[in-house]
Amino acid sequence: MLIALGKEHELKLHLNGALNNGLTKDEIKEVLLQTAIYCGVPAAVVAFRCAREVFKDRKRENVAFIGLGSMGQPMAANLAKEGFAVRSFDLNGTGSSPSVRDAAAGAES
């Protein structure tokens, strides 16, 4: 409905919400592809442009962890895979966790 009505600002809010609730970028792209049929190709192009902006803006977000522990390490790795700039610090001062760096490196390739 937001795409058909050309409500770009509201669409971006909902795209962010969808990502926060666990949808993947590919799932969102599939939905937007369907809008080309129902709302028209020009409206779908605008929707894809909005999604691209949302995806790009989310990559700029930074997340930092102090002490990862058993729950924090997978969480940090998942955030890094999704494009967040993740930095972790341990209490011994040795810097970033190798698993977080590896996940971030894998996300960039």
Order of alpha helices (4+ residues) and beta strands (2+ residues): alpha-alpha-alpha-alpha-beta-alpha-beta-alpha
